[in-house]
Amino acid sequence: AMAAERALAVATCTAPVNIAVIKYWGKRDTDLILPINSSLSVTLHQDQLKTTTTAAASRDFTEDRLWLNGKEVDVGHPRVQACLREVRRLARKRRGGGEDTAALSLSYKIHIASENNFPTAAGLASSAAGYACLVSALARLYGVEEELSEVARRGSGSACRSMFGGFVQWQRGERPDGTDSLALQVAPETHWPELRVLVLVVSEEKKPVGSTAGMQTSVETSPLLKHRAEVVVPERLAQMMRHIRERDFEGFGQLAMRDSNQFHATCLDTFPPIFYLTDLSRHIIALAHRYNAHHGHTKVAYTFDAGPNAVIFTLADTVAEFVEVVRRSFPPAANGDPFVRGLPVGSAALSQELVAAVVTEPLPGAVQYILHTKPGPGPQLVDDPSQHLLGADGLP
């Protein structure tokens, strides 16, 4: 009833980034965003990486408007429109078609403001957090509580996985209408308390080939991708769920690395080929293998999405030592910026044997910084009005 009384109805949510350990690459339906294979991801903690979105509706607004990181952008983007349309459709359905006078009018125009606390499109899954957050805020505004991962999927495929915390599977689904292509939580973020994530940020540049265009070229030209989707992924998905259930880092880490490598192999198998990994990415891959070989088992595991930043999974007891290895391998530029950000990292002394075996020629300044984080929860509602991104006038 509140919405009817006052001029402005407002809802603010935050949503997380997720990192796939079994990769999504390729759509079987580009309009509905239906994938050619299922995928599995880890949701990262919002204390380190999150999108915040405020959605407001008012009878006084003359048009829909959208601001990203303080700049007004085109609200007519087809994927933004798809999310708006779907949430309004669910709201209409919920009201049984009749206009509930107490509920927010669906004809009111809407203002949306969204902010990331991390660089957009730097290969840090900003679209996933962004659309998950948009859908969560809209759903809250319109009083919709249905299965929302399906709506988020219409914004960005990977966004459906950011609708849950912890470990999340995006089921491929079978139906052509996409109603069974949705996300499910495999395990909550509390399931594996020792698991840690290090994001090695090497570049904040936009990627050379956007994922949307890249993956469709792959679908059209890569026989390896077809084999991956039909034969490799179904088996790997089952294995990965088992490793997570059993908290088996050895199995989890090895499979994450193999799957990342195969994803990038399908990019190379695309014609013309797509290169997301850089020389620096390959240095980091080699470093991880030398480090694991020195210890005689898998202590760190890398995964790379459609960009050069490395995401390293490890356990809490390994963080300090590996961060020191990275610091020695890629000595930070002395520009005053903190090299390690996020969760605190202890100091570690490295043995001479380890340095000799693992740290080869250092590349100064190559890694901009390390973000230390861990698995975290799904979208959160923000109740504190001072946290809204839109003022009482409905403007940022």
N, C-alpha and C positions, 0 to 999 in steps of 0.2 A: 504493500500500500504506500510505502514511502516514496517510490518513484513518481507517483501521481501528484504528491503534495509539492515537491520542490522542483525547481527549474531544471536541475541537472542530476542525472543518474550516472554514477561513476563506479568503476571496478578496476582494481589494480592487481596484477599477478606477477610472479617471477617464474621463470622456467629455466631448466638446465640444458647444457650441452651434452651430447652423448658421443661416444667413440665406438665405432663398430669393430668387433673382433672377428666376426664373420661378415664380410663386406657385402653391401648392396651396390650393385652396378648394373643398370639396365632395366628398362621398363617394357612390359608387354602391352601397356596401355598408357600413352603419354598424357591423355586428357584426365583420366581418373587417377593417374599415378599408381599403377599396379606393377609390382616388381617381377622380374623373371626368376628371382630366387628369394627365399627367406633370408633374414639376416639377424645378427645378435649383437647387442651393444652393452656398454657399461655407461651408466649415467654419472656424470661428474658432479662434484659438490658445488652448490651455488654460492658458497662463500668465496670461491675463486673465480668461477665463470657463470654468468647468468645474464639473461635478458629480463628487463622489467618492462611491462606494458600496461598503460592505462587506457581504458576505453570509456568514453563518455557519450551519452545520448541526451539530446534536449530538443524540445519543440522549437527552440529559437535558432538552431543550426540550419543554415540554408543549403549546405552541401556536405558530403562525406569528405573528411580530410585526414591525412596521415603524415606524421613526423617521425623520422628515423634519426636517432642521435642528434636531435635538435634541428635537423634540416627537413623542410617540407618536401615530400616526394609524391609521386603519382599514386593516388589511391585506386586508380583504375586498373592496376596490375591484375591480370586474370587470376592469379593464384590467391591474391588478397580477396578479390571478389568472390572466388569459389568458397573461401572460408566464411565470409560474411553471409553468403547466400545459404550455405549449409546450416549455420547456427540459427539463422532466422527461420529456416524451414523447420528445424527441430523445435524451436520455440512455438511456432504456429501449430505444429502437430501436438505439442504438449498441452496447448490450450484448447485442443479439440476443435480448432477452426474458429471458435467464437472469440470475439475480442474481450478479454478479461480487463475490465476497467482499472483494476488495481495494478495490473502488470504493465510493464514498459511498452509504449506504443511501438510497434514494429515499423511504422512509417517514419519515425523520427530519424533525422540524419545523425551520423556518428562521427566523433573525432577520436583518433587513435594516436597515442605517442608511445614510441618504443626506444629503449636505450640498452646498449650492451656495455658491460664493464670489461670488454675485451675487443680487439680489432675485428671489424666486420670483414668477411670474405678472405681471411688470411689463412684459410684451411683450418679454422677452429669451429667448424660446424655452426656458423652463426645462423644459417637459415633454419636449422632444426630447432634451436632454442627460440628463434624469432616467431616461427609459425605456431609452435607449441604454446608459446606465451600469448600470442594473439587469440588463439582459439580458447584458451583458459579464461582470458579476460572477457571475451565476448560471451562465453557460456555463462560466466558469473553475472554479467550485466543483464542477460536475458532470462536468467533462472533456468538454464538447461543443465541437466546432470547426466545425460545419456552417455553412451560409449563415444568418447570424444577423439580417440586416437584415429578413428576413421576420417573425421573431419580434418584433423591436423595433417593427415596424409595428403589431403587435397592441396595443401599449401606447399609442403616439401616432403618427399617420401620419408626421409629420416626423421622428420618432426614427429611422426607417430610414436617413435621410440622415446622421445623426450617427454611423453605424457606420463611416464612412470619412472620411479627411482630404481636404483640398484642395477640388476641385470635383466635385460629386456629383449624379447624376441619379437620381430616383425614377421608375422606369418604371411607367406606369399598369398595364400588363399587360392581358390579354384574358380569361384564364380566370376563371370564376365562383368557383373555390376559392381564388383569390389566390396560387397558387404561382408565378406569373410577375410578381407585383407586388413588385418589390424594388429595392434601391439598387445603383448601379454607380458606381465612380469614373471621372470623365471625365478628370481630370488630378490629379496629386499636388500637395501644398501647395508643393513646390519649383518648380513649373512657371512661376510668375509672381512672382518674388521681390520686385518693386517694388510689388506691390499692397498697399494699406493700407486699414484699416477704422476709421472714427470712429463710435462710438455716442454720439449726443447724448441723454443721459438727461434727459427733461423731467418724468417722473413715475414714482414707484415704486408707484403705486396699482395695484390689481387692475383689469383691464379691465371696461368696462361690460357687455359681452355676451361670454361665453366663446366661444372659437372653435368648440367642438363644437356648441353650440346654434346659433350664428350661421350656420355654413356650411350646416347642413341647412335652415334657413329660406331661405337663398339658393337652394339646389338646388330647393326647392319653389316659389319665387315669382319668381325672376329669369330672364327670357328672355335677358338679356345674358350671364349666367353660362353658359347652355347654348351660346350662340354662341362665347363665349370658349373653352370646353373643347373644342368640336368643330372650330372653324375657326381661331381665333387661336393658341392655344398650340402645336399641332403645328409650325407654321411658325416660331414664335418660338424654340422649343426648339432646332431645327436651327441657326437663326441664332446663338443664344447659344453653342452648343457651338463654332461656327466662331470667334466673337470670342474665346472663351477659348483655343482652340487657337492662334490667331494673336496672342494677347496684344494685341488691338486695343481699347484703352481707350475710344476714341471710340464704337465700335459697342457694346461691353459696357455702357458707362455710359448711353448713350441708351436702349438696350433695357431695362435694369434700371428706369429711371425710368418709361418707358412702361408696363411691366408692373405696377409698383407702382400707378401711377395707374389702370390698368384694373381691378386687383383692388379698389381702393377705390370705383371706379365701380360694380362689381357689388354692393358693400355698400350703396351708395345706391339701387341698382335693386332691392334686396331689399325685401319689403313685410311688416311695417313696416320702414322703412329702418334700417340700422345705421351709426353714425358712429364710426369709430375715429380718424380724423384730427381734431385740434383746431385752433383758430385758430393756436396756436403751431406745429403741424405745417405749416400752410399758410404761415406766415411763413418757416419753414426752407426749404420748397420754393421760394418766391419768391426767397429769398436765393441758393440754389444756381443758379437760372436767371440772376439778375443777375450772379453771379460768373463763370459760364461765358460769358455774353454779353460781359462786359468783356474776357475773354481771347480771345474769338473762337472758342473750341472747348470741348469737354466736358472739364473738369478735375476736376469732382466730380460724383458721381451719388448720388441719394438712393433709398432704398427703405424702405417702412414695412410692418410686419406688422400683426397685429390689435391695435394699440395705438399710442399717440402718439409713442413714441421713434423718432427718426430714425437710420437706419444710412446712413452716407456712405461710398461707395467712392471712393478716389482713389489716386494714385501717390505714392511716398515723397517725391518732390521738391516736392509741392504741400502736404504736411501742415502745415508750419510756418505758411505764409501763410494757409491756410484756417482753421486753428485761431485765428489772430489775428483774422481776419474774424469768426469766431463770437464771440470774446471781446469785440470791439467792438460787435457787434450785440446780444449778450445779456450785458451786464456781470455777472460773477459776484457773488453775495451775499457780503459780507465776513464769512463765518461761520467762517473758519479752515480749512475743508475744501479739499483740493486741487481745483482746477477741472479740471486735466488729469491723468488717471490712466492706468496701463498703460505702454506703450512710451514712451520719452522723446520729447519734441517740442522741436525747436530754436526759437529766437526768430526773428521776422521783422519787418522794417520794411515798412509799407504806404505805397505812394505816395499822394499827395493825390488823384490821379485815381481810383485804386481805391476809396479811402474814399468819395469823393463819389458814385461810380457805384453802389457796392455796399452800403455801410452806410447804410441809411435810419434812421428813428427807432429808437434802441436800446430794448430791453425788458429792464430790469435784473432779474436773478434768475430769468429764465424757464427757462434751461437749468441744471439742477442740476450736471452735470459732463459732461466728455467722456472717453470711454474709447477710448484709442488701441490698436488691435490689428492683427492680420494673419491671413492664412489659416494653418491649422495641421493637425496630424495627427488621426487617428481615436482611438478608445478606447485607453487605455494600462493595462497591468497594473502595479500597485504592489507591489513586492517587499518594501519596508522595513516590517517588522512594526509599527514605531512609528507608522506612518501609518494603521493599521487604525482604523476608527471604532467597533469593538466590542472590548471587553476580553476577557480569558481566560474571564470568566464569561458571555460572549455578550451583555453589556449595554453601552450607550453609555458 
